Amino acid sequence: MFNDVMGLILADNKKIALGELSEPRALSAVPFGGRYRIIDFMLSDMVNSGIKNVGILTYNKYKSLMDHLGTGSPWSLDRKNDGLHILPPYVNSEASSNLTGDEELGGVLDFLRHSRSTYAIVANSNIILNCTFDDMIKAHETSGADLTVLFNRDALKYGSPSYILETDDKGFVKDMLYNPQKATSNKTSLGIICLRRDMLIDIISKQMSHGKTHFGLHSMVKMFDEIKVFAYEYSGTALRINNVQTYFNASMSLLKDETREDLFWSGKPIYTKVKDEAPTLYFDNAEVTSSIVSDGCRIYGNIDHSIIFRSATVSKNTTVKNCVVMQDVHISENCHLENVILDKNSFVRPGVRLIGHPDYPVVIGKGAGI
């Protein structure tokens, strides 16, 4: 593992909206997999790679994210030197909607300049994977590149936003296309890059001096005409969260043995904020098949091919099929829910029948009642 590396995670993405799921929170704070938040995966990947200095760049709606991350103790990042740093924009809440980007970059530069690391890993917040970055950093050093971008070969499988890479025979990027109607390559950026910290500082400073107001890692990949950009392939499971449909599909994919094995049973743990609950109670006539059910739940009805978060209640004579039911949701008696996402603290009244389509699941917002 490399200890001379720092990490930077972009906690939100202005090009990605999950409707009511991301309305009250940053993209990286959206719950996933029964007990996690999306950011837990990238943060755990960095910690498992030996990275001890991680910055989280936020834009707005970051209260939920800050509550989840706390001091960083679940990831062993509550330390005197380095550790976890949450980097909010230098603006007040009223001005956050008019954020130009300069404020974001100012906070990032301060964080980067105070670090002592040689390399930096910069990652978007919409990718779920379990890996370490050791091999990527070694490939970066061996190639002699100025910047290395991680990619896989799922092309346009997950829809917008997709960045398609075209490379030469040595693996260096010669073009990058954004959401092309006809893909000329199956190499899709995973939104994770590696470069020297001093080069990252120079690039950001140059962007600011030219009046560029948005910090995105793909804007650095686009500099392939100015710097050497190497593309390094990742062959493991990588789930992209680009919209509500891909969030739902990624959640349902956790019910497949091969996906769970790659994400959770590879020997590299995924850390999260610990919340101790009593074991789930399964009452008489309850029936659960092909599902993930977290602790603290009370199950009276039928659950099939669904993901149930902590402390949810599924009442008598109720069927939940192909659903994502988040924390503290109460589903009353005599209901039938299929292809539905229920956000935290929502409530389903008795007798409700709600059926979505696998490609267009119904979303019930946080705290809503139907």
C-alpha positions, 0 to 999 in steps of 0.5 A: 500500500502507498502511504505517500498519497492523499485523497479528494472526493467530490461529494456531489455532481451537478450533472446528476440528479436522483429526483426526490432522493437527492433533493434533501442531501448530496449525491454521496450521502444517498443511502445504499445497500441496506446500511451504507451511503454511496460515499462509504465505498470510495472512502473505504477504497482510499482507506484500504489503499493506505490513504490517511489524508482525505478531503471531501469537497461539498457544494450544498445540502451537505448536512446529512453528509456531515452527520454521517461522516462525523470525525471519520472514526469508522474509517480510522480517519480521526487523527491528529495529523491528516485524517478526514477533512470536509471542505464546504464552499466558502459561501453562506447558504443563501449564496450557495445556489449562485456558487460560481466555482471559485469558492470551491477551488479556494478551499481545495487549494488550501487543503492541497497546499497543506498536504505533504503527499506526493500523489493525489487520487481524485474521485467522483461520488457516483461510483460504487466499487471495492478496490485499492489504488496500488496498481493504478499508482504503479501503472501511473509511475511506470507509464510516465504519464502526468495524469492517469484515469481509471476506466472500464468497458461498460460503454453507454450502459448507464446513460448520461453522464458518460465520458468515452475515452479513445486511446492510442496503442500505448494506452494514452488518451487521444480523445474524450467524448461526452455522451456521444450518440454513437460510441467509437470506443467501449472505454468509459471513464470511472471518474477516478484520476491519479496525478502528482499533488503539485501538478493538481495545484498547478492545474487548479491555479491555472484554471482559476487564473483563466476565469474557469469556474467549475472544478471537475476531474474530467476537465483535467482529462480533457487536457490530453493535448497539453499533458500525458493522460494514461488510461488504466483499466479496472476489470472488477464490479463497478456500479454507476449512479447516474439517475434514479433508474441506475440507482435502482438497478445498482441496488437490485444487483446486490441481490446477485451473489457475484455482485455481493462477492465482489463488493463485500467478500473480497477481503477489503472491508467497506466501512460505515457509520455504526448503528447498533440495532436489535435483530430483525423480528420475523413474525408468524406468516412472514415470508422473505425470499431473495432479499437483504433485510437489515437489523431492527426491522419488524416483518409481518408480511411478504418480502420478495427480491427487495432491500430493506434498511434498518428499523423498517416495518412491513405489516400483515397481509402486505407484499413488498416486491422489487423494492428499496425500503429505506430506514424507519419506513412504515408500510401498513397492512393490506398493501402491495408495493412493486418496483418502488423506492421509499426514502427514509421516514416515509409512511404507506397507509393501509390498503395502498397499491403502488406498482412501478416499472423496473425501468421507471420505479416509483419514488416516495420522498423522505418523510412523505406519506401515501 
